[in-house]
Every structure is written in structure tokens, then in C-alpha cells.
Amino acid sequence: MTDRFARPIARHRQGLEAVGWLAISLLILGSHGLAAASGPADPLLRLVAPDPSMVLAVEDFRTRAKQVEASTLDDDLKRLPLVASWLGSTRFDRLRRAATNIENGLGVPIRTVFDEVLGDAFVVVLQTGPGGAIDRSSGLVLIKPRGPKLLERLIATRNAALSKQGTLNQVITRRQGAVSYQTRSFKPGVRPDDHYVSFDDGTFAWSNSEASILEVIDRHAGTRHGFDASPSFKTLRAGLPDKPLASLFVAPAVVAEALGTSLPASSSTRRHINAFASKYLTAARMIGFAVEYRDGFVFHSHEVLDPSELPDWLRGWMARPSKPSPLLGSIPPSAFGVVSARFDFARALGVVRLLVEDDDRTLWETAEQAAQGLALGQPLDDLLPQVDSHVVFALSPKTSPNPWDWYGLAGAAAWVDPNRPRPTWVAVDNAFKTGMSSFALRPYRRSLHVRVETEERNGRRVTKLGPGDKSVLAYQSNADHLIVGNSGEAVAEFAASPGFSASTSPLAGLRDRYAGDAETFAVIDLPRLVDVVQRSRNAVIRDLAGRSGRPLAEVDGDLGHVLSLARLFRGVVATSNANRDATEVHRTLGLIAR
């Protein structure tokens, strides 16, 4: 963690102590979720300022936690070596002793504290300082306890402990209109003063900013509008699941600060990425996140956008009709992963042209001329629009004798008009074959014995590039489609597949149940992936160690933990959907339990 974030976090850690202290019960009970911004949380959201930097809304934690605890996944997670080790650690033992101290001080079980104080609804708010300054942030905690008297005892017990330690000078009662609130005055240099208020309806609010507490009092009296009235918030909540474990609403400026998009870039590529991210975040009105438990953990993100602030090319990209790729019927039954995405090759070329630096303009134009020559004289502006924008990728196990080739990757796209007078596939075939041959002819690759070969595989002609029996690139271009992969085997298997939609592969079931009709999605069959990795474990370890520069034993241990976790789930499913009017984008990432 950088000093830029560590200092403000350290500054407010003690101020947020009440939340952390209550959260001890969550850790001890092994609960894995929070709750949503609806129902009981609504009165709390009305007390939040209309333009917060970040809001975590939690509702019905009691029910959601029991839902997770009742699942087999809860027990399976606790049996993982890494989790079991932590549960037996001295750090966890300290948490257990702290929970025991709470029970002894209040005279009630920690589960009761959890249910009565946090079980219905609570909200945590972060408000950055002027200009988005993190180090001048203020925090606000709002709780709607079922047992307000228990919360009062909890606060009184803690205040008594702080007074006994000699850090708390006194608790001062002050007034805002007809409402009394308390200020905890600490010894100079120990920690900043903080403030809290308990309303007659049981609502509790705490903040390290007195101004925030006064605003809460005013909103509770109905004299100010709250966050719940924000149009962006209403749109976000409508786009997120009804009963999540947790909902988080974030101002785009906070995301920009976290990503460092305004910081100087060390390269032109990074500068372009920062420029795009800044433009996109400027268009975003608010970003929402949620996690729900639905046959496992499903994470959601939802963005509310102003289309007028988006680049023209991105608006055009999002406006295209959405439909699943026609090539989904070609996914091999042996595949353990599939990705379907929209990629507009013609618009991508336009974006690349915009990003080319002036100093590189001549070089780029020369490269386009060379590409036109490889494509039998067809300009890229004529050729690329003929490539369908729906692209499909498949990951399959490989049967190659080479231990480092443990998976096959193949991607495919169809042609928009297979019957055009100047066939697209002929031009693409020539471009690939000529380009691969030029690559193989380079003198410094002579010792590698790189060559280009065209062979028959399952009745399909496949052209591949590579030394001997280890191809590094292969393709097939015919009148129907283009398939590109990392091996001739992967390309041929994709081309000869009987059909994904008719397949009994778990991938098809995961996609139908959790991705629906989404055009852009990714599905991974985790049991099959684990099996593939396990059979090629030594090769995978060597590959990962070589990439990271870490010792083999260390990589082996980490891979073991990852595989143990992966065995608890049936699959991973990710989706992305955008409104055609470019006003909203919704994404999901699901870990589907066995």
C-alpha cells in the first residue's frame, strides 16, 4: 500500500473503530457476505449526502449470512489448508479472545450482538475532502439496529474501556435543534474527536466529522434531500440484484484517483490508456457494485453513463445490435473454456489510427500499405468490415507430446458476406500465409527450424507455423469463417466440432443458466480445467516460475492453493451487456459452487 493511501487510512482507522469492533463477530462466525441497499436500508440512505464519494449499503445481513453458512461451500472453504491454517493461527485466536471479551462485557453471546446490532441494516459512507483529497476524507456509519439498547450498552462499554485506558477525556452532550448528540473528546495527539447520535426511532449515526453528524440530524428531520433521491442511484439500484450480500456505490472521481489516471504516464501506451479511462470516467455518473449468493458468489458492476461524453467510436460500437455469435455451434465438446465477445475490427482500426503518434505516422501508413499488399490489394477499410464483429474463443486440452503445450486456444470469426465478388477469405488466407512465411525466413530464426506447413486434419486444411511438431500459430481461412489458434490441433478441432449448442458439455449448461442470451460472456468449466492443469502440472509450474522469476517450490505451493479453491466450484461465468443507447453497462462475474 502506498503512503498516499496509507496515511489517510491510518488516520481514520481509529475513528472507524466502532465498525471494525462490531465486525469481529462476523469474522468469528465465518460469515462470507453482506446485504443490499433496499428495504430496511432505505431510511439510512435518506440520511446520506446526495453526492457521496463511496457508499456501502448492507441489509438483512442476518438472513444472508445464514444462507451462506447453510451452504456446503461454507464448510468446504473452512477445510481448505490455507483457511484452516488461518483459523488455527494466533491472529485468529486474538479475534476469538476479543469476541469473548465483548461477550463478557455485555453478558450476551457474540451472535446476539451480531443479530441485534448489524442484522437489519447498516451503511458506511466515505466522503473525500475538497478536490477529492483522500487525506481529508470523513467517514460516516449509519446503523438501524433491531436492539438499540444493546448498541447503547456496547458503546457505553467501549467508552468506559477507553476512559480506563486514559485516552478518552470525556463524552460531551451537544444539541442541534431539538436533537442531542455526543462528542467524544480524546487526549491531544491520541486521535481526533468523533461524534455520534441516537434517534428516537433507534437509528444510530457515527462520524469523525461533526459537520456530517449535523447534516444527518437535519436530513432525519426532513430538511435536506438524501442520497436515495439521486437519479443515478435509483438507476444503479434498479440495475443491480434485488437481494445482494453487499452493494457498493462509488463516484467516478474516486475510481479515477485509485487508478491514477491523472498521474504522468511513463509511455505513450500508458498515456493513451489513461486518456481513455479518464474520458470514460468523465462519462460515468456513478458506478455500482454488488455481490449476491446464487449457487455461489456472483459479483456485479453497473455503470450509469452520459452518452454525449463518450467517444464517437465507442458509442457506435455499443449501438450495434446484440446477438450471440453464429460460431457458438462450433465450440469443441472437449473445451473447458469458451469466450464470446463483440470486436468491431473496422472500428478498432479507426481507434488505432487515432492513437498513432505523429512521429510514427509515416511508419504506420507504410505498414497499412504492406497489409494491403498481403491482402491481394484489398484496402483494410474494405476488408475489415467484412469480418463479423462476433468473435468466439475456445480453450481445450492438448494431446501434444510436448509437455509445455498443455492447452489449445482457438478463436473464430465469420464473414459478413461470403459471396462478395472479391472473396474476403482468399485475401485473408494469402495475408496470413505470406506473413507467416516472412516470419519464418528471418535469418536469426534459422536455428529454430521454423517453417510453414499446410496439412489435412480431419478433412480440413490447416496452415501452421512453428519448429517441428510444436506449432506456435495456426489458422484456417475458408468461405465460411476464419479460425486462428496456437496449434493445428486446436484449429482443426474447432473446425470439425459437431456443435456447442447441442453439446452435453457442462459449458453449455453453465452458459444457458448463468449467461443467458448475453452476447459477451466467458465460461470456464473449473473441474475440467483443474484436471488439465493437474495432468500438466510440472509444465505449468515451470512456465509460471519462468514468467515470474520465483522458485519452483514456491510456485508449486501457490498453485496447490489455487487448485484446492477451484475444486470447490463448478465454473466461472462472466458477462457484459451494454444498452444500445450507451446509457448503462452491466457486468457479472460468478463463481458457481458445486
SULFENJO-V975902 format. One record per pair of residues at least 24 apart in sequence whose C-alpha atoms are under 6 Angstrom apart, sorted by the first residue. I is the first residue (numbers start at 1). J is the second residue. D is the distance in whole Angstrom. If there is no record, write none. Layout:
BEGIN
i=(I | I)
j=(J | J)
d=(D | D)
END
This chain:
BEGIN
i=(8 | 15 | 31 | 33 | 33 | 34 | 34 | 34 | 34 | 35 | 35 | 35 | 35 | 35 | 35 | 36 | 36 | 36 | 36 | 36 | 40 | 41 | 45 | 45 | 46 | 46 | 46 | 47 | 47 | 47 | 48 | 48 | 49 | 49 | 50 | 50 | 52 | 53 | 53 | 53 | 53 | 54 | 54 | 54 | 54 | 55 | 55 | 55 | 55 | 56 | 56 | 56 | 56 | 57 | 57 | 58 | 58 | 58 | 58 | 59 | 59 | 60 | 60 | 60 | 61 | 62 | 62 | 116 | 116 | 116 | 117 | 139 | 140 | 140 | 141 | 141 | 142 | 142 | 143 | 143 | 144 | 148 | 244 | 244 | 245 | 245 | 246 | 246 | 247 | 247 | 248 | 248 | 249 | 249 | 250 | 251 | 252 | 252 | 283 | 283 | 295 | 295 | 296 | 296 | 296 | 297 | 297 | 298 | 298 | 299 | 299 | 300 | 300 | 301 | 301 | 302 | 302 | 303 | 303 | 304 | 304 | 305 | 305 | 306 | 307 | 307 | 318 | 319 | 323 | 324 | 325 | 328 | 329 | 329 | 329 | 330 | 330 | 330 | 331 | 331 | 331 | 332 | 332 | 333 | 335 | 335 | 336 | 336 | 336 | 336 | 336 | 336 | 337 | 337 | 337 | 337 | 338 | 338 | 338 | 338 | 339 | 339 | 339 | 339 | 340 | 340 | 340 | 340 | 341 | 341 | 341 | 342 | 342 | 343 | 344 | 345 | 346 | 346 | 374 | 375 | 375 | 375 | 376 | 386 | 386 | 387 | 387 | 388 | 388 | 388 | 403 | 404 | 408 | 409 | 409 | 410 | 410 | 410 | 410 | 411 | 411 | 412 | 412 | 413 | 413 | 414 | 415 | 418 | 425 | 425 | 425 | 429 | 457 | 464 | 520 | 520 | 521 | 521 | 522 | 522 | 523 | 523 | 524 | 524 | 525 | 526 | 526 | 569 | 569 | 570)
j=(135 | 208 | 65 | 65 | 245 | 58 | 61 | 245 | 246 | 59 | 60 | 61 | 244 | 245 | 246 | 243 | 244 | 245 | 246 | 247 | 121 | 121 | 227 | 228 | 226 | 227 | 228 | 216 | 219 | 226 | 226 | 227 | 226 | 227 | 226 | 227 | 127 | 126 | 127 | 250 | 251 | 125 | 126 | 249 | 250 | 124 | 125 | 248 | 249 | 123 | 124 | 247 | 248 | 123 | 247 | 121 | 122 | 123 | 246 | 120 | 121 | 119 | 120 | 121 | 119 | 115 | 119 | 145 | 146 | 147 | 145 | 207 | 206 | 207 | 205 | 206 | 204 | 205 | 203 | 204 | 203 | 202 | 291 | 292 | 291 | 292 | 290 | 291 | 289 | 290 | 288 | 289 | 287 | 288 | 287 | 286 | 281 | 286 | 309 | 310 | 592 | 593 | 591 | 592 | 593 | 590 | 591 | 589 | 590 | 588 | 589 | 587 | 588 | 586 | 587 | 585 | 586 | 584 | 585 | 583 | 584 | 583 | 584 | 583 | 582 | 583 | 580 | 580 | 519 | 519 | 390 | 500 | 499 | 500 | 501 | 497 | 499 | 500 | 494 | 499 | 500 | 494 | 497 | 505 | 395 | 396 | 395 | 396 | 524 | 525 | 528 | 529 | 394 | 395 | 523 | 524 | 393 | 394 | 522 | 523 | 392 | 393 | 521 | 522 | 391 | 392 | 520 | 521 | 390 | 391 | 520 | 389 | 390 | 389 | 389 | 384 | 384 | 385 | 431 | 427 | 428 | 431 | 427 | 415 | 416 | 415 | 416 | 414 | 415 | 416 | 539 | 539 | 490 | 485 | 486 | 484 | 485 | 490 | 491 | 483 | 484 | 482 | 483 | 481 | 482 | 481 | 481 | 479 | 477 | 478 | 479 | 477 | 492 | 488 | 575 | 576 | 574 | 575 | 573 | 574 | 572 | 573 | 571 | 572 | 571 | 570 | 571 | 593 | 594 | 594)
d=(4 | 6 | 5 | 6 | 5 | 6 | 5 | 4 | 4 | 4 | 6 | 5 | 5 | 4 | 4 | 6 | 5 | 6 | 5 | 5 | 6 | 5 | 6 | 5 | 4 | 6 | 5 | 5 | 5 | 6 | 5 | 5 | 5 | 5 | 5 | 4 | 6 | 6 | 5 | 6 | 5 | 6 | 5 | 6 | 4 | 6 | 5 | 6 | 5 | 6 | 5 | 6 | 4 | 5 | 5 | 5 | 5 | 6 | 6 | 6 | 4 | 6 | 5 | 6 | 5 | 6 | 4 | 6 | 5 | 5 | 4 | 6 | 6 | 4 | 6 | 5 | 6 | 5 | 6 | 5 | 5 | 6 | 5 | 4 | 5 | 5 | 5 | 6 | 6 | 4 | 6 | 5 | 6 | 4 | 5 | 5 | 6 | 6 | 5 | 6 | 6 | 6 | 6 | 5 | 5 | 6 | 5 | 6 | 4 | 5 | 5 | 6 | 4 | 6 | 5 | 6 | 4 | 6 | 5 | 6 | 5 | 5 | 6 | 6 | 6 | 6 | 6 | 4 | 5 | 5 | 5 | 6 | 4 | 4 | 6 | 5 | 5 | 6 | 6 | 6 | 5 | 6 | 5 | 6 | 5 | 4 | 6 | 6 | 6 | 5 | 6 | 6 | 6 | 5 | 6 | 4 | 6 | 5 | 6 | 5 | 6 | 5 | 6 | 4 | 6 | 4 | 5 | 5 | 6 | 5 | 4 | 5 | 5 | 5 | 5 | 6 | 5 | 5 | 4 | 4 | 6 | 5 | 6 | 6 | 5 | 5 | 6 | 5 | 5 | 5 | 6 | 5 | 5 | 5 | 6 | 5 | 4 | 6 | 6 | 6 | 5 | 6 | 4 | 6 | 5 | 4 | 6 | 6 | 6 | 6 | 6 | 5 | 6 | 6 | 6 | 5 | 5 | 4 | 6 | 5 | 6 | 5 | 5 | 5 | 5 | 6 | 5 | 4 | 5 | 5)
END
